[in-house]
Amino acid sequence: MASVTVRGWALCTASLLNFAFVFISGADLIRFLSFRAIYHNITGETALCQDSIPWSVALQDSSVLRSLVVDLGLLALFVTQHSLLAWSPIKQALQSVLGALNRTVYCFTTALALQILMRYWQPVTDAPCLWSVRNAPWSIWFPLLCFSLHFLCWTIICSILLIFDYPELMGVKQVYYECLGLGDPLSHKSPSAQRFLSHFRHPVCLELGVVLWLLPALTLDRLLLAGTLSTYLALAHSLDKQDLAYLCVHFKSKMQLLAEPHRDSVDTSDRDHSNHKEK
């Protein structure tokens, strides 16, 4: 019994430490994708690109090519980690070894790959921008518009993650169920829900696409980042009509649950009003 308790505490500690690391990495990702590019454009402290350099010269510059190769390698590292550990044979092998910590390790390695990508990312500043808003008054208003839309998109992303069972997504729920002897939390979901989640594990494509592409200035390294991640997100989805039907039914049930308290309050007020009239 004591060994089970110690094992449970160890699992919970590892899961909570991973949760904190993923949370910090998420905050760093927001800074990396949104605030850095918009902040540079507003302050003008550091030039994001050199429009005076022709593309023919920039694409032959060794520093530009070196930065692009490094960035491409970092993206390949993230995509490989994120795909390889989600591949069924690898996933089943890790499940047999790690057990309830399988999802925790997956999230930890994902956050670690993102930290490496953000830490060693090489901005390309010796090449022209694909676009750059620099003429007044749009040089002031468009960055502010981008900042507002980015803030809205990140708010929606965080809300969607909470709706889609965030503890299960981060591996916390798996450890909790393991300590209570309830098994895998995914096994408690309906077959339609399991099928839908297997096809739709990244419910933030539209918002993340806005964050990646809507910028006051699009540099060459940002084009590489946005293009690679957008393509990867598009290829990671395999929704079909059956998944759409399940999503519609699930949405209607949620709306009915939200409407029930209002309906009950209306019925209660009607009964009180009728009782008052009888008196």
C-alpha positions in Angstrom: 0.0 0.0 0.0 2.8 2.4 0.8 4.6 1.6 -2.5 1.3 2.4 -4.3 1.0 5.7 -2.4 4.6 6.6 -3.2 4.1 5.7 -6.8 1.0 7.8 -7.0 2.7 10.8 -5.4 5.6 10.4 -7.9 3.2 10.3 -10.9 1.3 13.3 -9.6 4.5 15.3 -9.1 5.8 14.5 -12.5 2.5 15.4 -14.1 2.2 18.7 -12.3 5.9 19.6 -13.1 5.2 18.9 -16.7 2.0 21.0 -16.6 4.0 24.0 -15.3 6.7 23.5 -18.0 4.1 23.3 -20.7 2.4 26.4 -19.3 5.7 28.4 -19.4 6.4 27.2 -22.9 2.9 28.3 -24.0 3.6 31.8 -22.6 7.0 31.8 -24.4 5.2 30.7 -27.6 2.8 33.7 -27.4 5.7 36.0 -27.0 7.6 34.4 -29.9 4.8 34.3 -32.4 2.9 37.5 -31.6 4.6 40.1 -29.4 8.1 39.9 -30.8 7.2 40.7 -34.4 4.6 43.3 -33.6 6.7 44.9 -30.9 9.6 45.3 -33.3 7.4 46.9 -35.9 5.9 49.4 -33.4 9.2 50.5 -31.8 11.4 50.3 -34.8 14.4 49.5 -32.5 15.8 46.7 -34.8 15.2 46.5 -38.5 13.3 43.3 -39.4 14.5 43.3 -43.0 16.4 45.3 -45.7 14.2 46.3 -48.5 17.1 48.0 -50.3 18.7 44.6 -50.9 17.5 42.9 -54.1 16.1 39.3 -53.8 18.7 38.0 -56.2 21.5 39.2 -53.9 19.7 38.2 -50.6 19.1 34.6 -51.7 22.9 34.3 -52.5 24.0 35.7 -49.1 25.6 33.0 -47.0 24.3 34.5 -43.7 20.7 34.4 -45.1 21.1 30.8 -46.3 22.7 29.7 -43.1 19.8 31.2 -41.0 17.2 29.5 -43.2 19.0 26.1 -42.9 19.1 26.4 -39.1 15.5 27.4 -39.0 14.5 24.6 -41.3 16.3 22.1 -39.1 14.6 23.4 -36.0 11.2 23.1 -37.7 12.1 19.5 -38.8 13.0 18.7 -35.2 9.6 19.9 -33.9 7.6 18.2 -36.7 9.5 14.9 -36.3 9.0 14.9 -32.5 5.3 15.8 -32.8 4.6 13.2 -35.5 6.9 10.3 -34.4 5.6 10.1 -30.9 2.0 10.2 -32.1 2.6 7.4 -34.6 0.6 4.3 -33.5 3.5 1.8 -33.2 5.7 4.2 -31.3 2.8 5.4 -29.2 1.9 1.8 -28.2 5.5 1.0 -27.4 5.8 4.0 -25.2 2.4 3.2 -23.6 3.6 -0.2 -22.5 6.7 1.4 -20.9 5.5 4.7 -19.5 1.9 3.8 -18.8 -0.1 6.8 -17.5 2.8 9.1 -18.1 2.8 8.5 -21.8 0.8 11.7 -22.6 2.8 13.6 -20.0 6.0 12.7 -21.7 4.6 13.6 -25.1 3.6 17.0 -23.9 6.9 17.5 -22.2 8.9 16.6 -25.3 6.7 18.9 -27.4 7.3 21.8 -25.0 11.0 21.0 -25.0 11.1 21.0 -28.8 9.3 24.3 -28.9 11.8 25.8 -26.4 14.7 24.6 -28.5 13.1 26.1 -31.6 12.4 29.5 -30.0 15.8 29.6 -28.3 17.9 28.9 -31.4 15.6 30.5 -34.1 17.6 32.7 -36.5 15.9 35.8 -37.8 16.7 36.8 -41.4 17.4 40.5 -41.3 19.6 40.8 -44.4 16.8 40.2 -46.9 13.7 42.1 -48.0 10.3 41.7 -46.4 7.6 40.1 -48.4 5.3 42.9 -47.2 5.8 45.7 -44.7 3.3 48.4 -43.6 5.3 51.5 -43.1 3.3 54.4 -44.5 1.3 56.6 -42.1 -1.3 56.3 -40.7 -1.3 52.6 -41.3 2.2 52.2 -39.8 0.5 53.0 -36.4 -3.0 51.6 -36.8 -2.2 48.3 -38.5 0.2 47.0 -35.8 -2.4 47.9 -33.2 -5.0 46.1 -35.2 -2.7 43.0 -35.5 -2.1 43.2 -31.7 -5.9 43.2 -31.0 -6.6 40.3 -33.3 -3.7 38.3 -31.9 -5.0 38.9 -28.4 -8.5 37.8 -29.5 -7.1 34.7 -31.2 -5.0 33.6 -28.2 -8.0 34.1 -26.0 -10.1 31.9 -28.2 -7.3 29.3 -28.3 -7.1 29.1 -24.5 -10.9 28.9 -24.3 -11.1 26.0 -26.8 -8.4 24.1 -25.0 -10.3 24.4 -21.8 -13.5 23.1 -23.6 -11.6 20.2 -25.1 -10.7 18.7 -21.7 -7.4 20.5 -21.1 -6.3 18.1 -18.2 -6.7 15.1 -20.5 -4.8 16.9 -23.2 -1.9 17.7 -20.9 -1.7 14.2 -19.3 -2.9 15.3 -15.9 -6.2 13.4 -16.1 -4.5 10.1 -17.1 -2.4 10.2 -14.0 -5.4 11.1 -11.8 -7.4 8.2 -13.2 -4.4 5.9 -12.8 -4.1 6.8 -9.1 -7.9 6.1 -8.6 -7.7 2.8 -10.6 -10.1 4.1 -13.3 -7.9 3.3 -16.3 -7.5 5.5 -19.4 -9.9 8.5 -19.4 -10.3 8.2 -23.1 -11.8 4.7 -22.7 -14.7 6.3 -20.7 -15.7 8.4 -23.8 -18.1 7.2 -26.5 -16.7 5.5 -29.6 -17.8 8.6 -31.6 -15.9 10.9 -29.3 -12.8 8.7 -29.5 -12.9 8.7 -33.3 -13.4 12.5 -33.4 -10.5 13.2 -31.0 -8.2 10.9 -33.0 -8.9 13.0 -36.1 -9.0 16.4 -34.4 -6.3 16.8 -31.8 -5.4 20.4 -32.8 -8.6 22.4 -32.4 -7.0 25.8 -33.1 -6.1 25.8 -36.8 -8.0 29.0 -37.8 -6.8 31.1 -34.9 -3.2 29.9 -35.2 -3.3 30.7 -38.9 -4.3 34.2 -38.2 -1.5 34.5 -35.6 1.1 33.1 -38.0 0.2 35.2 -41.1 -1.4 38.5 -39.9 1.7 40.7 -39.2 2.7 44.2 -40.0 5.8 42.9 -41.7 6.4 39.4 -43.1 10.1 38.4 -43.1 11.7 35.4 -44.9 12.1 33.4 -41.7 8.5 34.1 -40.7 7.4 32.9 -44.1 9.2 29.7 -43.5 7.7 29.3 -40.0 4.2 30.2 -41.0 4.2 28.1 -44.2 5.6 25.0 -42.5 3.3 25.1 -39.4 0.3 25.9 -41.6 1.0 22.9 -43.9 1.6 20.6 -40.9 -1.7 21.6 -39.2 -3.6 21.1 -42.5 -2.1 17.7 -43.0 -2.7 16.6 -39.4 -6.5 16.8 -39.8 -8.7 14.0 -41.3 -12.2 15.0 -40.3 -15.1 13.5 -42.3 -18.9 13.7 -42.4 -19.2 11.3 -39.4 -17.0 13.5 -37.3 -19.0 16.6 -38.4 -22.3 14.9 -37.4 -20.9 14.0 -34.0 -19.7 17.6 -33.5 -23.1 19.0 -34.4 -24.9 16.7 -32.0 -22.4 17.5 -29.2 -22.8 21.3 -29.9 -26.6 21.0 -29.7 -26.4 19.1 -26.4 -24.1 21.8 -24.9 -26.5 24.5 -26.0 -29.4 22.7 -24.5 -27.5 22.4 -21.2 -26.7 26.1 -21.2 -30.4 26.9 -22.0 -31.8 24.7 -19.2 -30.9 27.0 -16.3 -32.6 30.0 -18.0 -35.7 27.9 -18.8 -35.9 26.7 -15.2 -35.6 30.3 -13.9 -38.4 31.4 -16.3 -40.6 28.5 -15.1 -39.9 29.4 -11.5 -40.8 33.0 -12.0 -44.0 32.1 -13.8 -45.0 29.8 -10.9 -44.2 32.5 -8.4 -46.3 35.0 -10.4 -49.2 32.7 -10.6 -49.1 31.9 -6.9 -49.0 35.6 -6.1 -52.1 36.2 -8.3 -54.0 33.4 -6.5 -53.1 34.9 -3.2 
